[in-house]
């Protein structure tokens, strides 16, 4: 993995998270980070109070902390929906002897549901892949004081006309830079005129009495995704008092359906997205309020630090990407940690796209794997942990 970076003239060691991933070509910063930092170093040399949204692995936060550390008065607020991004930032600050900025509260971390500061000198955005998350964040920015400069960065091919329309709807009319290394910048400023946020959204869950509530950064936020729709057909039922984990829970629809079918089960909803965990909790609270005491809601990096032999069943629809990178390392981490967390005789039950060959992976890891359902697109697999 490439870890040595020079960003806006600052040499840093930066690690991509999780640290155990095997793809050595992936790195913790990209050309958009480089472009953004080079620009603001020249254009806003006096900025001391900086708000950063969606800093994937802390490259922006670490660079700016290194540059600002010799000044008496400065503040960085890092906003992220991702537990992994926040953990990566903490690790990379420590790698560069900058972790004192957290202890001194010179760099503050908050999740995507927290209220933003009313005032700052400069706002930086890494344009997220999820357009709904961007709209939510721009709505938040519209509640801040007027005329704060905003500079956003992303891959040129992912900054569309619709992206610029979102900026103009919530903020001042944007302009864009030339493309450099296939990356582009967006320039605008706050208006001081609040624009309402449409999130969370809600919709009726088909073939059920439930209404599902989704925050902005939740996958398939307007309807039941086709993978979950198929997986629901293969969820467990019965009166056994099982300890169940909905791993990568998203809006929690899988765990919610499991609660409805298993009156004595305890379900832990786990996701690395703060908005996903909040959505799952809202959906249990709204639809099965009497079962809320049987649930836990955890924002975490998969099942890191979960007790071994503590679960009977793990249900999972693993992702095959991390931000813009197509990769199976998160799925593999989920499988490994599920095996560690399951008791002997416990089951990992997953759904995945058929082309991903999870059957072979689970067979090698657990020594067994069987197909319990499939169609042209998806397969549902079950592996049992043996002693």
QUIHU-V50300 format. One record per run of one state. SS is the DSSP state (H for helix, E for strand, L for the rest). FROM is the first residue (numbers start at 1). TO is the last residue. Records with the same first field share a line. If there is no record, write none. Layout:
SS->FROM-TO, FROM-TO
//
This chain:
L->1-1, 3-3, 8-9, 14-26, 28-30, 44-48, 54-58, 69-74, 81-81, 96-99, 104-106, 112-121, 127-130, 143-148, 159-160, 171-174, 177-179, 181-182, 190-200, 205-210, 215-225, 235-242, 248-252, 262-265, 272-272, 288-288, 300-310, 317-320, 323-324, 327-328, 357-357, 367-369, 375-377, 385-387
E->2-2, 4-7, 10-13, 27-27, 49-53, 75-80, 82-82, 107-111, 122-126, 149-155, 175-176, 180-180, 183-189, 201-204, 211-214, 243-247, 266-271, 273-273, 295-299, 311-316, 321-322, 325-326, 342-353, 370-374, 378-384
H->31-43, 59-68, 83-95, 100-103, 131-142, 156-158, 161-170, 226-234, 253-261, 274-287, 289-294, 329-341, 354-356, 358-366
//
